[in-house]
Every structure is written in structure tokens, then in C-alpha cells.
Amino acid sequence: MIKIKTSKSMVKRFSLTSTGKFLRHKASKSHLLEKKTSKRKQKLKKIISIDSKSILSLTRKLPYKF
């Protein structure tokens, strides 16, 4: 059986918890922060879990993460 390549960019952006959930950081926190309110920037700090619809595409890109 051939080996499936892991997407290295996906490995850096997503992490897997011990219960099997994928976590990711929110986007839009890297630049143009002066015009964003502090409340909005605080919300962008949070790490959120991936919805169930996106998990299928993630498992194809990260075959050995399980």
C-alpha cells in the first residue's frame, strides 16, 4: 500500500486533542490591528474547535494524526 503524504501546512495550523477534536486559532490577528477594537482582538485570541463538516477534509489532509 502506498504511503499518503501529510499536508505540512495543515499540521502547523491544526492540533488534535486527546478526545479526538481538532482545534485551530482564529484568523485576522496578524496585521491591521489598530482599527480593530480591543473586544474584537480578545475574541480573535481564542482557540476554537472544528465543526463536524470540516473534519472529513481534515482527515484526508492529516492521515496519520489519529
C-alpha positions in Angstrom: 0.0 0.0 0.0 1.3 3.4 -0.9 2.1 6.0 1.8 -0.2 9.0 1.9 1.6 12.4 2.2 0.7 14.6 5.1 0.0 18.2 4.4 2.7 20.0 6.4 0.8 23.3 6.4 -2.2 21.7 8.0 -0.1 20.1 10.7 1.2 23.5 11.7 -2.3 25.0 11.8 -4.4 22.3 13.5 -3.9 20.3 16.7 -5.7 17.2 17.9 -7.0 16.8 21.5 -6.9 13.6 23.4 -10.7 13.2 22.8 -10.3 13.5 19.1 -11.4 17.1 18.4 -9.4 19.3 16.1 -8.5 22.8 17.3 -7.5 25.9 15.4 -6.7 29.6 16.0 -8.9 32.3 14.6 -7.7 34.3 11.6 -7.2 38.1 11.2 -4.9 38.6 14.2 -1.7 39.3 12.4 -1.9 42.8 11.0 -4.2 45.9 10.7 -4.8 45.7 14.5 -5.1 49.5 15.1 -8.6 49.7 13.7 -9.9 46.6 15.4 -11.5 47.1 18.8 -9.9 45.5 21.9 -13.0 43.4 22.4 -12.7 42.1 18.8 -9.0 41.3 19.3 -9.7 39.4 22.5 -12.2 37.2 20.7 -9.7 36.5 18.0 -7.2 35.2 20.6 -9.4 32.2 21.4 -8.8 28.7 20.2 -11.9 27.0 18.8 -12.8 23.5 17.7 -13.6 22.5 14.1 -17.2 21.8 13.1 -18.1 18.3 12.0 -18.5 19.2 8.3 -14.8 20.1 8.0 -13.4 17.1 9.8 -13.7 14.9 6.7 -11.4 17.1 4.6 -9.0 17.4 7.6 -8.7 13.7 7.9 -7.7 13.4 4.3 -5.0 16.0 4.7 -3.8 14.6 8.0 -4.0 10.8 7.6 -1.6 9.9 10.4 -2.8 12.4 13.0 -5.2 9.8 14.5 
